[in-house]
Amino acid sequence: MAAPLLTGCIEEVTPTRGILQTQLDGNKNALEALVWAVPGHMNKYGTLLGDHWDIGYGGLMIIRDLQTADYVHSSLGANYDHFWQWEEVSGMGQDYLVQQFCWNWSYNHILAINKIISTIDPATEDPDERMMLASAYGWRAWTYLDLGRYYEALPTDGYALDELVVGLTVPIVDENSTEETFRKNPRASHEDLVKFILGDLDKAVAYFEDASATPEGKMLPDLGVVYGLYARTYLWDASFQDEIKQDAAAAAAGYADAKKYAE
């Protein structure tokens, strides 16, 4: 399986639009290019067909603001509202292109991150590689937290869900996933995804604390970002325990953990 050669301010090291695992193995330049391409993917245009809303993570942010009414867009009769389907909740089914954008962008992001993790020896003593691993685990935790909160099945004031469906999030794909597991990979429960995200954050902290190299600038996640992701993850879980499970004790513990990492 090839990871997409994502758009970024990097020197291309292969003459293709993708990077194969055989090209990554033992090629530090190719690995470094992929590491720096991940933040470049945030601005990736053309995940699907290049529609005006297909502009990377910025497009996803606009979509969510429109869906939650945090942002109101008026075309003023100019017919320039390229996000109208999300505003009107039109064409949101599994057979429609618009919703595929959110899914495909996120899992392309995860694919590249998984390639980074699978390429580096977890026992490496190279400070740059340990920093790359730490950042990759931070990236993956952020991406799954984002996906989980977006796709999690929750009841609304006007729509009740079967108890078997409540809390289902997204399939978990990691560096050890195979074609066989892809074929039967159901949506993870809220609890399982939270556990997976926290596991990635624990690994990120371990690699950051044991690495003499740190990310330069603000393009890659650093230790501060990881602590912020702990806070967001615990806050998400505490809200679920409070509002859905109605478990006051678990919610209080989660809110306390979120506060600890936020301070």
C-alpha positions in Angstrom: 0.0 0.0 0.0 1.3 3.4 -0.9 1.1 6.5 1.2 0.1 9.6 -0.8 2.9 12.1 -1.4 1.2 14.9 0.3 1.5 18.5 -0.6 4.0 20.4 1.5 7.1 22.6 1.4 9.4 19.6 0.9 12.0 18.4 -1.5 10.5 15.6 -3.5 12.6 12.4 -3.3 10.6 10.2 -5.6 9.3 10.8 -9.1 5.8 9.7 -8.3 2.7 10.9 -6.6 3.0 8.3 -3.9 5.6 6.6 -1.7 5.8 2.9 -1.5 7.0 1.1 1.7 10.0 -0.2 -0.2 11.0 3.4 -1.0 10.7 4.4 2.6 12.7 1.5 4.1 16.3 2.7 4.8 15.7 6.0 3.0 16.0 8.7 5.6 15.3 11.5 3.0 12.1 9.9 2.0 11.0 9.4 5.6 11.8 13.0 6.4 9.9 14.1 3.4 6.8 12.2 4.5 7.1 13.6 8.0 7.0 17.1 6.7 4.3 16.3 4.2 1.8 15.5 6.9 1.4 19.2 8.0 1.3 20.0 4.3 -1.7 17.7 3.9 -3.7 20.1 6.1 -3.9 22.3 3.0 -4.4 19.5 0.5 -6.6 20.6 -2.4 -8.3 17.9 -4.5 -8.8 15.0 -2.1 -11.7 13.9 -4.4 -12.5 15.8 -7.5 -11.3 19.3 -6.7 -14.6 21.0 -5.9 -14.4 24.4 -4.3 -15.0 22.9 -0.8 -12.3 20.3 -1.3 -9.5 22.4 0.3 -8.1 20.2 3.0 -8.7 20.7 6.7 -9.8 24.3 6.2 -12.8 22.9 4.3 -13.6 20.5 7.2 -13.6 23.4 9.6 -16.0 25.4 7.5 -18.3 22.4 7.2 -18.5 21.8 10.9 -19.1 25.5 11.7 -21.9 25.5 9.2 -23.4 22.3 10.5 -23.4 23.6 14.1 -24.7 27.0 13.1 -21.5 28.7 14.5 -21.1 30.2 11.0 -23.8 31.6 8.8 -23.2 32.0 5.1 -25.3 34.0 2.7 -24.8 33.8 -1.0 -26.7 37.1 -1.4 -28.0 35.7 -4.7 -24.6 35.3 -6.2 -24.7 31.5 -6.1 -21.3 31.3 -4.6 -22.2 29.1 -1.6 -20.2 26.0 -2.3 -21.0 24.5 1.1 -24.8 24.7 0.7 -25.3 20.9 1.0 -23.9 20.9 4.6 -26.0 23.9 5.5 -29.2 22.3 4.2 -28.2 18.7 5.3 -28.7 17.6 1.7 -26.9 14.6 0.1 -25.4 13.4 3.4 -26.0 9.7 2.7 -23.4 7.1 2.2 -23.7 7.2 -1.6 -23.0 10.9 -1.9 -19.6 12.5 -2.7 -19.8 15.4 -0.3 -19.6 13.4 2.9 -16.9 11.1 1.4 -14.6 14.1 1.5 -14.5 14.3 5.3 -13.8 10.5 5.5 -11.2 10.3 2.7 -9.2 13.3 3.9 -8.9 12.0 7.4 -8.0 8.4 6.5 -5.4 9.7 3.9 -3.9 11.6 6.8 -3.8 8.5 9.0 -2.3 6.4 6.2 0.7 8.7 5.9 1.1 8.8 9.7 1.0 5.0 9.9 3.7 4.8 7.3 5.9 6.9 9.4 5.3 4.8 12.5 5.8 1.5 10.7 9.0 2.7 9.0 10.9 3.7 12.2 12.3 1.0 14.5 10.4 1.6 17.9 13.7 0.9 19.7 15.7 3.5 17.7 18.2 5.6 19.6 18.4 8.2 16.8 17.1 11.5 18.4 15.6 12.7 15.1 13.7 9.5 14.6 12.4 9.5 18.1 11.2 13.0 17.6 9.5 11.9 14.4 7.8 9.0 16.2 6.6 11.2 19.0 5.1 13.7 16.5 3.5 10.9 14.5 1.8 9.5 17.5 0.6 13.0 18.4 -0.7 13.5 14.9 -2.6 10.2 14.9 -4.1 10.9 18.3 -5.4 14.3 17.0 -6.8 12.8 13.8 -8.7 10.0 15.6 -10.0 12.5 18.3 -11.2 14.7 15.4 -12.8 11.7 13.6 -14.4 10.3 16.7 -16.1 13.5 17.8 -17.4 14.0 14.2 -18.8 10.6 13.5 -19.8 9.4 17.0 -23.4 8.2 17.0 -25.3 10.2 19.6 -29.0 10.7 20.3 -30.6 14.1 19.7 -33.6 15.9 21.2 -35.7 14.7 18.3 -34.1 11.4 17.4 -33.4 8.4 19.6 -30.8 5.7 18.8 -30.7 2.0 19.6 -28.5 1.4 22.6 -26.3 -0.9 20.5 -25.5 2.1 18.2 -24.9 4.9 20.8 -21.3 5.8 21.0 -20.0 4.0 17.9 -17.3 6.1 16.3 -15.0 5.1 13.4 -12.9 2.0 12.4 -9.4 2.1 13.9 -6.6 1.6 11.4 -3.0 1.5 12.7 0.4 0.5 11.4 -0.3 -3.2 12.0 -3.6 -3.3 10.1 -3.6 -5.8 7.2 -5.8 -6.3 4.1 -7.6 -9.1 6.0 -8.4 -6.8 9.0 -9.5 -4.1 6.6 -12.3 -6.3 5.3 -13.8 -6.7 8.8 -13.1 -3.6 10.7 -16.3 -2.3 12.4 -16.7 1.1 14.0 -15.0 1.3 17.4 -17.0 2.0 20.5 -16.4 5.3 22.3 -14.5 3.6 25.0 -12.2 1.7 22.6 -11.4 4.8 20.6 -10.6 6.8 23.8 -8.3 4.0 25.0 -6.5 4.0 21.6 -6.1 7.8 21.5 -4.7 7.8 25.1 -2.3 5.0 24.2 -0.9 7.0 21.3 -0.5 10.1 23.5 1.3 8.0 26.1 3.7 6.8 23.4 4.2 10.4 22.2 5.1 11.5 25.7 7.6 8.7 26.2 9.4 9.4 22.9 9.4 13.2 23.5 10.8 12.8 27.0 13.5 10.5 25.8 14.5 12.4 22.7 17.1 15.1 22.7 15.7 16.5 19.4 12.5 18.6 19.5 10.3 19.9 16.6 11.3 23.3 15.3 8.6 25.9 14.8 5.0 25.0 14.9 4.6 22.6 12.0 4.8 19.3 14.0 3.2 18.4 17.3 5.4 18.9 20.3 5.0 17.9 24.0 2.8 20.9 24.7 0.4 19.8 21.9 0.3 16.3 23.3 -0.7 17.6 26.8 -3.4 19.7 25.1 -4.7 16.6 23.3 -4.9 14.8 26.7 -7.1 17.5 28.0 -9.4 17.5 24.9 -9.6 13.7 25.0 -10.5 13.6 28.7 -13.0 16.4 28.2 -14.7 14.5 25.3 -14.9 11.3 27.4 -16.2 13.2 30.5 -19.0 14.8 28.4 -19.9 11.3 27.1 -20.0 9.8 30.6 -22.0 12.8 31.9 -24.6 13.3 29.2 -24.9 9.8 27.6 -23.9 7.3 30.2 -25.1 9.5 33.1 -22.2 8.2 35.2 -21.4 11.1 37.5 -18.3 9.6 39.1 -16.7 8.8 35.7 -17.6 12.2 34.4 -16.1 13.9 37.5 -12.8 11.9 37.1 -12.6 12.8 33.4 -13.2 16.5 34.0 -10.5 16.5 36.7 -8.0 14.8 34.3 -8.9 17.3 31.6 -8.3 20.2 34.0 -5.0 18.7 35.1 -3.6 18.6 31.5 -5.1 22.0 30.6 -3.4 23.9 33.4 
